[in-house]
Amino acid sequence: MAHIFPMQCRAARVLVGWSQADLAAAANVNKRTVMDFENGIRQPHPGTLALLVTALDQAGAEVIQKGPYTGDGGPGVRLKGTE
């Protein structure tokens, strides 16, 4: 199951140079869904989250889904193929 936090979504979107409308179009979801999710207004269905993660992944952003932040790592995003 794909999981992504609102801040990860926003950061990944910015890394690939997308607007909220760009992500919505690529994931085939409503722009309001992306806006509300990133602003913490609502949590999309798991299938919708998977669509967002897949679209971001195909654009070159990797969602890091490790556990809680410990100082050594945690959830985040990065561009694929970078260190």
Secondary structure as UniProt FT lines:
FT   HELIX           6..15
FT   TURN            16..17
FT   HELIX           20..27
FT   HELIX           31..38
FT   TURN            39..40
FT   HELIX           46..59
FT   STRAND          61..64
FT   STRAND          76..79
FT   TURN            80..81
//
